[in-house]
Amino acid sequence: MFYTPEEIQGFEAQLELLIRKLNFLKKEREIAIDANAKFSMDEEIGQLEGQIRELKATLSGVHNVTPAGGQGSLLDDAARALNIDEDEEIGLLHLVNVDRKEMRGKFWDAFDEKEEKKQEFQFYFISACPTQMPPSFAERMVYELLSEELDGDSDALHIMVHEDTGRLRIQDLPVGRNLRKCQQRFKEYVQERFRFADTQSFDAFIETGVPKLPYDYVAVAFEINERNWESILLEYLQWMIDTFRCPHQDVPTFLFFFVVYIEHQHLGKLAPAQKAIIDGLAGLSQRNEASLLTPLLPVEEGDLRAWLMDLGERNPNKVQQVMDVFLSGLREQDQQLYREKQLLNMKDVEELQAVIYRIANE
């Protein structure tokens, strides 16, 4: 909805007046003695609070206030009102775990099959539009792997994390001007990551397991944008798969996540160059028992509601209040997606999750 500057100023003036009236009534309510007068004031206070919420929601949309607003934001207030179960630990997983049942199921089916076959490598290709936050899906599966397969033993899984947040680092795929340079860059990446001594090499590590790494699994997460895609990359990825196919038994199981950003992939209308990337990854996956997890789609509204209730809040009114404020802060095109299909882009959902996470861990 578009409002003129004059209308916006009117909303702001009306909001200020309603807040002043509300504060006055609350003070009068505290000193009132007559029961009927108290009841009447309670009714009026309730109406004023409702009008103030509506006006704030309108203004948050007008000013494009996103869920990542400051401490005093409307969304903060609504989130603080949620009844979060004291036994529910709101950890890093809660930043990325609004449900994607189908894709999550595909990952675990592939993982279990590879574990049963005792495969020493696991390659997962995740392509999606940036609006659907494909790196977060890789991050989610790493956290779930740590929880479900390793009982939270972080020493059994080696990952790269951001020092300030502790979250999984998604790194640029190391590439060079040709295949030889790509291979060289990748070997350098492994040697630097595990701090090999000058006398140690990547090739010796794969062939002998020396230096021996004290982990059961190593998770590696790379990203590349479609605009930086070159045909040589399929050959490069095939080399990586071949290299890790039969390493020495002392080499940990490597799980590779490759995030490939394909603009608007979830809309189903791919340009020829985009289709070539997807087809190339599909062929690579089929030939090598790798997994192509694509495309990631927008989230259904019901999944977000269920996520809020899973935190411990059972009152639909409080969940609705969070949803109302959240939805009012969306950009117009994102609001349109919600109005027409009751779908939400993951980029917006994760901003709400970040607010909940911050407040729960204050």
C-alpha positions in Angstrom: 0.0 0.0 0.0 1.3 3.4 -1.0 0.8 6.5 1.3 1.6 10.1 0.6 4.0 12.0 2.9 1.0 13.9 4.3 -0.8 10.6 5.1 2.3 9.3 6.8 2.6 12.4 8.9 -1.1 12.0 9.8 -0.5 8.4 11.0 2.5 9.5 13.1 0.5 12.4 14.7 -2.4 10.0 15.4 -0.1 7.4 17.0 1.5 10.1 19.2 -2.0 11.2 20.3 -3.2 7.6 21.0 -0.1 6.9 23.1 -0.6 10.0 25.2 -4.2 9.1 25.7 -3.3 5.5 26.7 -0.7 6.7 29.2 -3.2 9.1 30.7 -5.9 6.5 31.0 -3.5 4.0 32.7 -2.6 6.6 35.3 -6.3 7.3 35.9 -7.0 3.6 36.1 -4.4 3.2 38.9 -6.2 5.8 41.2 -9.8 4.9 40.2 -11.9 3.5 43.0 -15.3 2.9 41.4 -15.5 -0.6 39.8 -17.7 0.5 36.9 -15.2 3.3 36.1 -12.3 0.8 36.2 -14.2 -1.6 33.9 -14.9 1.2 31.4 -11.3 2.3 31.5 -10.1 -1.2 30.9 -12.3 -1.5 27.9 -11.0 1.8 26.5 -7.4 0.8 27.2 -7.8 -2.4 25.3 -9.2 -0.6 22.3 -6.4 2.0 22.4 -3.8 -0.7 22.5 -5.3 -2.4 19.5 -5.4 0.8 17.5 -1.8 1.5 18.5 -0.7 -1.9 17.3 -2.4 -1.4 14.0 -0.9 2.0 13.4 2.6 0.8 14.4 2.2 -2.1 11.9 1.1 0.3 9.2 4.1 2.6 9.9 6.6 -0.2 10.0 5.5 -1.2 6.5 5.6 2.4 5.3 9.1 2.9 6.6 10.2 -0.6 5.4 11.1 -1.7 8.9 12.5 -5.2 8.5 12.5 -7.9 11.1 16.1 -7.2 11.9 15.1 -3.9 13.6 16.6 -2.7 16.8 15.8 -3.5 20.5 12.7 -1.2 20.5 11.2 -2.6 17.3 7.6 -3.9 17.2 8.9 -7.3 16.2 11.1 -7.4 19.3 8.1 -6.6 21.5 6.0 -9.4 19.9 8.8 -11.9 20.1 9.4 -11.1 23.8 5.8 -11.9 24.4 6.2 -15.5 23.2 6.2 -18.2 25.7 9.4 -20.1 24.8 9.8 -23.4 26.6 12.5 -23.2 29.2 13.8 -26.6 28.2 14.0 -25.5 24.5 17.6 -24.6 23.7 17.6 -21.9 21.1 20.9 -22.5 19.4 22.4 -21.9 16.0 20.2 -24.5 14.4 17.2 -22.3 15.1 18.7 -19.7 12.7 18.2 -22.0 9.8 15.7 -24.8 10.6 12.2 -23.7 9.4 11.1 -26.9 7.9 11.9 -28.1 4.3 10.7 -31.6 4.7 11.3 -32.8 1.1 14.8 -31.5 0.7 15.8 -32.4 4.2 14.5 -35.9 3.6 16.5 -36.2 0.4 19.7 -35.3 2.2 19.2 -37.8 4.9 18.2 -40.6 2.5 21.4 -39.9 0.5 23.6 -39.7 3.7 22.2 -43.0 5.1 22.8 -44.7 1.8 26.3 -43.5 1.6 27.0 -44.5 5.2 25.6 -48.0 4.5 27.9 -48.4 1.5 30.8 -46.9 3.6 31.6 -44.3 1.0 34.6 -42.3 2.0 33.3 -39.2 0.2 29.9 -37.4 0.1 29.2 -34.6 -2.4 26.0 -32.5 -2.2 25.2 -29.8 -4.8 22.6 -27.2 -3.7 21.4 -24.8 -6.3 18.8 -22.1 -5.6 18.0 -18.5 -5.9 19.8 -16.3 -3.3 16.3 -15.4 -1.9 15.9 -19.0 -0.7 19.2 -18.9 1.2 20.9 -22.1 -0.1 24.0 -21.7 2.1 21.7 -21.9 5.2 20.4 -25.3 4.1 24.0 -26.6 4.0 24.5 -25.0 7.4 21.4 -26.7 8.7 22.4 -30.1 7.6 25.9 -29.7 9.1 24.3 -28.8 12.5 21.8 -31.7 12.2 24.7 -34.1 11.4 26.5 -33.0 14.5 23.4 -33.5 16.6 21.9 -36.6 15.2 25.0 -38.6 14.1 27.7 -37.4 16.5 25.7 -36.7 19.6 26.9 -33.2 19.7 30.6 -34.2 19.9 32.1 -31.2 18.1 35.5 -32.8 18.2 34.3 -35.5 15.8 33.4 -33.0 13.1 35.8 -30.4 11.7 34.1 -27.3 10.3 35.2 -23.7 9.6 33.2 -21.2 11.6 33.0 -17.4 11.9 34.9 -16.3 15.0 32.3 -13.7 16.0 29.1 -15.8 15.6 30.3 -19.4 15.6 28.3 -20.1 12.5 29.4 -22.2 9.6 31.6 -20.4 7.1 30.6 -20.8 3.5 33.7 -20.1 1.5 34.4 -19.2 -2.2 35.2 -22.2 -4.3 38.9 -22.0 -4.9 39.3 -21.6 -8.7 42.1 -20.7 -11.1 42.4 -19.8 -14.8 42.6 -23.4 -15.9 42.1 -26.9 -14.5 45.7 -27.2 -13.3 45.4 -23.9 -11.4 42.1 -25.0 -9.9 43.6 -28.2 -8.6 46.5 -26.3 -7.2 44.3 -23.8 -5.4 42.2 -26.6 -3.9 45.3 -28.4 -2.6 46.5 -25.2 -1.1 43.2 -24.7 0.6 43.3 -28.2 2.3 46.9 -27.7 3.4 46.2 -24.3 4.8 42.9 -25.4 6.5 44.6 -28.2 8.4 47.9 -26.4 8.8 50.1 -29.0 7.1 53.8 -28.7 7.8 56.1 -27.6 5.0 57.2 -31.3 4.6 53.6 -32.5 4.3 51.5 -32.4 1.1 47.9 -32.9 0.0 48.8 -35.8 -2.2 50.6 -37.6 0.6 47.6 -37.0 2.9 45.2 -38.6 0.4 47.5 -41.6 -0.2 48.8 -42.2 3.3 46.4 -40.5 5.7 49.4 -38.5 7.1 49.1 -36.1 8.8 46.4 -38.0 10.6 43.4 -35.8 11.4 41.5 -36.5 14.7 38.0 -36.3 13.2 35.4 -38.7 12.0 34.0 -36.2 9.5 35.1 -33.0 7.8 32.4 -30.7 6.4 33.5 -28.4 3.6 31.1 -25.7 2.2 31.8 -23.8 -0.9 29.8 -21.3 -2.9 29.8 -20.0 -6.5 27.6 -17.6 -8.4 26.2 -18.5 -11.8 27.9 -15.4 -13.2 31.3 -16.9 -12.3 30.5 -20.3 -13.7 32.8 -21.7 -16.4 32.6 -25.0 -18.3 35.9 -26.1 -16.8 34.2 -26.3 -13.3 32.5 -29.6 -14.1 35.9 -31.1 -14.9 37.3 -29.6 -11.8 34.5 -31.1 -9.6 34.9 -34.5 -11.3 38.6 -34.3 -10.3 37.7 -33.6 -6.7 35.3 -36.5 -6.6 37.9 -38.9 -8.1 40.5 -37.6 -5.6 38.3 -38.4 -2.6 36.7 -41.5 -3.9 39.2 -44.0 -2.4 41.5 -42.2 0.0 43.6 -43.9 2.7 41.5 -45.4 5.4 42.8 -42.9 8.0 41.4 -39.9 6.0 38.2 -38.7 7.6 34.9 -38.8 5.6 34.7 -35.6 3.7 31.2 -34.1 3.2 31.3 -31.4 0.4 28.5 -28.9 0.1 28.6 -26.8 -3.1 26.1 -23.9 -3.1 25.4 -22.6 -6.6 23.4 -19.4 -6.8 20.9 -19.5 -9.7 18.8 -16.3 -9.8 15.0 -16.9 -9.8 15.5 -20.7 -10.1 12.4 -21.4 -7.9 10.2 -19.6 -10.5 10.9 -22.3 -13.0 12.0 -20.2 -15.9 15.6 -20.8 -16.5 17.8 -19.1 -19.1 19.8 -21.4 -21.3 23.0 -20.7 -19.4 21.3 -21.5 -16.1 19.8 -24.7 -17.5 23.2 -25.8 -18.7 24.6 -25.4 -15.1 21.7 -27.5 -13.6 22.0 -30.1 -16.3 25.8 -30.3 -15.8 25.4 -30.8 -12.1 22.7 -33.4 -12.6 24.9 -35.4 -14.9 27.8 -35.1 -12.6 25.6 -36.4 -9.7 24.2 -39.3 -11.6 27.7 -40.5 -12.7 29.2 -40.3 -9.3 26.6 -41.1 -6.7 26.6 -37.5 -5.6 23.4 -35.7 -4.6 21.7 -32.7 -6.3 19.4 -31.0 -3.9 17.5 -28.5 -6.0 15.6 -26.3 -6.2 14.9 -24.8 -2.8 11.5 -23.3 -2.8 9.8 -20.5 -0.7 8.5 -21.6 2.7 4.8 -22.2 3.4 3.3 -19.9 6.0 2.1 -22.9 8.0 5.7 -24.1 8.4 6.7 -20.8 10.0 3.7 -20.9 12.3 4.6 -24.5 13.3 8.2 -23.4 14.0 7.0 -20.6 16.3 4.7 -23.0 18.2 7.5 -25.6 18.4 9.4 -23.1 20.5 6.8 -23.6 23.2 4.1 -20.9 22.4 0.7 -22.5 22.3 -1.5 -19.4 22.1 -2.4 -18.7 18.5 -3.0 -15.0 19.3 0.6 -14.5 20.3 1.8 -16.4 17.2 -0.5 -14.3 15.1 0.8 -11.1 16.6 4.4 -12.1 15.6 3.2 -13.0 12.2 1.3 -9.7 11.7 4.3 -7.6 12.6 6.6 -9.7 10.6 4.4 -9.6 7.5 3.9 -5.8 7.8 7.7 -5.3 7.5 8.1 -7.2 4.2 9.0 -5.5 1.0 6.1 -5.1 -1.4 7.1 -7.9 -3.7 7.5 -10.2 -0.8 4.1 -9.2 0.6 2.6 -9.9 -2.8 4.0 -13.4 -2.8 2.4 -14.0 0.6 -1.0 -12.5 -0.4 -1.2 -14.6 -3.5 0.3 -17.9 -2.5 0.8 -17.7 1.3 4.5 -18.3 0.7 7.5 -16.6 2.2 11.1 -16.2 0.9 13.6 -17.8 3.2 15.7 -14.5 3.2 12.8 -12.9 5.2 12.1 -15.9 7.4 15.7 -16.0 8.6 15.5 -12.4 9.7 12.6 -13.4 12.0 14.6 -16.4 13.2 17.5 -14.1 14.0 15.3 -11.9 16.1 13.9 -14.9 18.1 17.4 -16.3 18.5 18.8 -13.0 19.8 16.0 -12.4 22.3 16.0 -16.0 23.5 19.8 -15.7 24.3 19.8 -12.3 25.9 
